[in-house]
Amino acid sequence: MSLSNLIQNWNSFRTRRPYEGQYDEAPYKWAMVIDLDSCIGCNACTVACYAENNLPVVGKERFGKGQAMHWIRIERYWGADEAKATEFPERGAEYLPMLCQQCEAAPCEPVCPVGATHHSPDGLNTQVYNRCVGSRYCSANCPYKVRYFNWWNYPDQAWPNPLELQLNPDVTVRSKGVMEKCTFCVQRLRAGMDKAKTEGRILADGEVLTACAQACPTSAITFGNWADKKSKVARMWKNQQVNLAKNSQEKSEEGIRGYRILEDLNTYPSIVYLERLRNLEA
Amino acid sequence: MSHSVPSHPQMDVQVERKFVPKQKDLGADVTWAKINKDVLKSLEKPRPVFWVIFFSALALFSFGVYCEVYQYQNGMGVSDLNNPQVWGLYIATFIFWIGMGHSGTLLSALLHIIHADWRKPIYRYSEAMTTFTLLTAALFVLVHMGRLWQFYYVVAYPNERWTWPNFTSPLVWDATAIGTYLTSSLLFLYMGMIPDLAICRDNARGARRALYRFLSMGWQGTDRQWANFKVAYMTMACFLMPLAVSVHSIVSTDFAVSQNPGWHVTSFPPYFVLGALYSGCSGIITLFIVLRYVFRFEAYMTQPILNKLIKMTFAIAMVWTYLDLIEYATTWYGSDEVAKADLVYRATGDYALQFWGMIFCAMVMPFTLLIRFVRTNYTTLLIISLILNVGMWLERFQIITPTFAKSHYPWLWTAGWWPSWVQWGIVAGSFGWFTMLFMLYCKIFPSVSMYEVKEMVHEQNMEEKAHATQAEVHEAGLLPEMEGGQA
């Protein structure tokens, strides 16, 4: 990068996101849509994630200290107006499943001193456990705080014999001192992509799902290949008028519910949330 | 300007007066032989208080080691760090120690380059302070790591897999900058010590003699050696100067490069550098008083020198205060609402006590340095200098903790996070480790530069002689025509 190049293209360096245009031809770009109107806060996605990805159950005390390891968490908020509106304040509970947003310009990636977290061509924000030294800078810089650090050595504690037999053999059991996060069930994706490659095709829509999407009883989570314009997830992004490459969305009419969380921080997340709708009169 | 001022007898007298200092940096009774004797005595039998300080430091350090071993065995969880609060005291104290080091370099390198001679009796221990604070700071990088046994991944070392550290990460810049700074300041400290080590060699016996002989590298004090030494020392000083500025700027990028509210501030690099110089200067004042008492250096660490040091500290404190206030002002008047909320939270939230403690200790307390009693009473000054550094430590604490407690994402707003005893133990241990190393250093190596104090005495004598003869000449009415350049 020469100095003249830097001066001439200064504006584009300031505004262009990383990897822009780099993976346009890639056959896969994994993305998600979460419909908050469908979410009933049942935590099935969280349980499925614990089972699929060998997440340790940390216990009440450590959970209370904020050391939980849930890659997907159900956040509960109270809609103040709605709670007041009826005699049932429980109706005011609003749920938001929060998981790694697999940002296209992830704040965690450039700050990792050893490059343990990096971007994959299919749009995942991957974490290399073997390389991680545990500086926790990625977590410090993540605006969503969806990176989870192994504060304790869970392989020794979380699965007393014979519980270790229920561990998923496709997923590493992480030792103390490494950072981990939602992978979009990368073990399933890679297995499916390898199979499809052998058969000389690309994955069909819905052929591979993340554990959370699979477990959701109300189908609030839609997962798929955004690069395949006919896939459900790509069509939903389009219908919701969410542009992956923009940091603020313009809607043609009111009532279009799609939005991305904290996108004004230029993170370009891969997950679109659909706003919750409630009829307060009912 | 080449044209000379017309010579005027009265004006010459004024010029004369300007160059006569009120009080000399060193007393008139300091002779070359006395310097050797006094400084070499510090290597022998110190006051009993030395052993009190040393063993208290050793005890603190041992407790810190115990805490670290406990954390190593059980995982980082014992420190009570958690999801938003991932850094805690470790990084806060890391910045504190890195900062402490900067003033040593300022004193030894910058003041050497600009020929401020008053630095000569006190620069050696300041430079040692730099080295040991950097060693302490490096400890925190390791203590803070989740997998400290893999720390070398951060270093760019050649390996068969061609995996490199991530050069866009400020932590890699950190590791590089601190490594460079530590190496060069260690070299600089050692290099400046060589003539003194030769004096020690000539006066020591047994194992110590062997040590000094090895370290002094055959120094004999020949003209050629002195000429080479001066050039090399000056070169090293020039090399070290930009480094001292760059290191803390780079440490500040750990924060400024990230997008957290309260950290994403353009003015962070100068703010951090000034904060570093500030805490370093008060650290030097603390050690000045301690060494003066413990090793009986009253003849070298004198009131005029201390006064200059205090003036410098006060000036730096004021610049730091200014930078701190404009940081708040830019946030307050800026458009980033989250950063603004974070600023309000700092001043009024769970960590308001630490915030206002910092304001009091680091912004208000320096004004006590304007009082003559504080400057001349060593006990009071010792306490004040410690308070200033407590303020600077609080400053680092309140940069880190409130930002994590209330950043962009509301679900993780946590109230009242507090570090566990393991973190406090390791922080206390770091103070023990630094004090222990520093005290050992002062016991083994000359902590006052003998040859430079001799230079100073020599220059002071020459100056006095010159003044004496000029005064005589002037009184006799035989003042010769002055050169234009002297006015």
HADDOCK unambig.tbl for C-alpha pairs under 7 A between the chains (distance, minus, plus):
assign (segid A and resid 65 and name CA) (segid B and resid 82 and name CA) 6.69 0.50 0.50
assign (segid A and resid 66 and name CA) (segid B and resid 82 and name CA) 5.16 0.50 0.50
assign (segid A and resid 66 and name CA) (segid B and resid 83 and name CA) 5.86 0.50 0.50
assign (segid A and resid 67 and name CA) (segid B and resid 82 and name CA) 5.09 0.50 0.50
assign (segid A and resid 67 and name CA) (segid B and resid 83 and name CA) 6.08 0.50 0.50
assign (segid A and resid 110 and name CA) (segid B and resid 168 and name CA) 5.61 0.50 0.50
assign (segid A and resid 110 and name CA) (segid B and resid 169 and name CA) 5.67 0.50 0.50
assign (segid A and resid 111 and name CA) (segid B and resid 168 and name CA) 6.54 0.50 0.50
assign (segid A and resid 111 and name CA) (segid B and resid 169 and name CA) 4.13 0.50 0.50
assign (segid A and resid 111 and name CA) (segid B and resid 170 and name CA) 6.43 0.50 0.50
assign (segid A and resid 112 and name CA) (segid B and resid 166 and name CA) 6.65 0.50 0.50
assign (segid A and resid 112 and name CA) (segid B and resid 169 and name CA) 5.72 0.50 0.50
assign (segid A and resid 113 and name CA) (segid B and resid 154 and name CA) 5.98 0.50 0.50
assign (segid A and resid 113 and name CA) (segid B and resid 165 and name CA) 5.89 0.50 0.50
assign (segid A and resid 113 and name CA) (segid B and resid 166 and name CA) 5.13 0.50 0.50
assign (segid A and resid 113 and name CA) (segid B and resid 169 and name CA) 5.08 0.50 0.50
assign (segid A and resid 113 and name CA) (segid B and resid 171 and name CA) 5.45 0.50 0.50
assign (segid A and resid 113 and name CA) (segid B and resid 172 and name CA) 5.36 0.50 0.50
assign (segid A and resid 114 and name CA) (segid B and resid 153 and name CA) 6.19 0.50 0.50
assign (segid A and resid 114 and name CA) (segid B and resid 154 and name CA) 5.64 0.50 0.50
assign (segid A and resid 114 and name CA) (segid B and resid 165 and name CA) 4.34 0.50 0.50
assign (segid A and resid 114 and name CA) (segid B and resid 166 and name CA) 5.05 0.50 0.50
assign (segid A and resid 115 and name CA) (segid B and resid 165 and name CA) 6.21 0.50 0.50
assign (segid A and resid 115 and name CA) (segid B and resid 166 and name CA) 4.91 0.50 0.50
assign (segid A and resid 133 and name CA) (segid B and resid 145 and name CA) 6.44 0.50 0.50
assign (segid A and resid 133 and name CA) (segid B and resid 146 and name CA) 6.05 0.50 0.50
assign (segid A and resid 133 and name CA) (segid B and resid 147 and name CA) 4.98 0.50 0.50
assign (segid A and resid 133 and name CA) (segid B and resid 148 and name CA) 6.82 0.50 0.50
assign (segid A and resid 133 and name CA) (segid B and resid 150 and name CA) 5.94 0.50 0.50
assign (segid A and resid 133 and name CA) (segid B and resid 151 and name CA) 6.50 0.50 0.50
assign (segid A and resid 134 and name CA) (segid B and resid 145 and name CA) 5.16 0.50 0.50
assign (segid A and resid 134 and name CA) (segid B and resid 146 and name CA) 4.04 0.50 0.50
assign (segid A and resid 134 and name CA) (segid B and resid 147 and name CA) 5.65 0.50 0.50
assign (segid A and resid 135 and name CA) (segid B and resid 144 and name CA) 6.93 0.50 0.50
assign (segid A and resid 135 and name CA) (segid B and resid 145 and name CA) 5.05 0.50 0.50
assign (segid A and resid 135 and name CA) (segid B and resid 146 and name CA) 6.35 0.50 0.50
assign (segid A and resid 136 and name CA) (segid B and resid 86 and name CA) 6.40 0.50 0.50
assign (segid A and resid 140 and name CA) (segid B and resid 86 and name CA) 6.51 0.50 0.50
assign (segid A and resid 141 and name CA) (segid B and resid 258 and name CA) 5.75 0.50 0.50
assign (segid A and resid 141 and name CA) (segid B and resid 259 and name CA) 6.42 0.50 0.50
assign (segid A and resid 141 and name CA) (segid B and resid 260 and name CA) 6.56 0.50 0.50
assign (segid A and resid 143 and name CA) (segid B and resid 408 and name CA) 5.85 0.50 0.50
assign (segid A and resid 143 and name CA) (segid B and resid 409 and name CA) 6.33 0.50 0.50
assign (segid A and resid 144 and name CA) (segid B and resid 409 and name CA) 5.78 0.50 0.50
assign (segid A and resid 145 and name CA) (segid B and resid 84 and name CA) 6.64 0.50 0.50
assign (segid A and resid 148 and name CA) (segid B and resid 83 and name CA) 6.71 0.50 0.50
assign (segid A and resid 151 and name CA) (segid B and resid 75 and name CA) 5.52 0.50 0.50
assign (segid A and resid 151 and name CA) (segid B and resid 76 and name CA) 4.82 0.50 0.50
assign (segid A and resid 151 and name CA) (segid B and resid 77 and name CA) 4.28 0.50 0.50
assign (segid A and resid 152 and name CA) (segid B and resid 74 and name CA) 6.34 0.50 0.50
assign (segid A and resid 152 and name CA) (segid B and resid 75 and name CA) 4.59 0.50 0.50
assign (segid A and resid 152 and name CA) (segid B and resid 76 and name CA) 6.41 0.50 0.50
assign (segid A and resid 152 and name CA) (segid B and resid 77 and name CA) 5.53 0.50 0.50
assign (segid A and resid 153 and name CA) (segid B and resid 74 and name CA) 6.96 0.50 0.50
assign (segid A and resid 153 and name CA) (segid B and resid 75 and name CA) 6.23 0.50 0.50
assign (segid A and resid 176 and name CA) (segid B and resid 75 and name CA) 6.04 0.50 0.50
assign (segid A and resid 177 and name CA) (segid B and resid 75 and name CA) 6.78 0.50 0.50
assign (segid A and resid 177 and name CA) (segid B and resid 76 and name CA) 6.99 0.50 0.50
assign (segid A and resid 177 and name CA) (segid B and resid 146 and name CA) 3.79 0.50 0.50
assign (segid A and resid 177 and name CA) (segid B and resid 147 and name CA) 5.04 0.50 0.50
assign (segid A and resid 178 and name CA) (segid B and resid 146 and name CA) 6.34 0.50 0.50
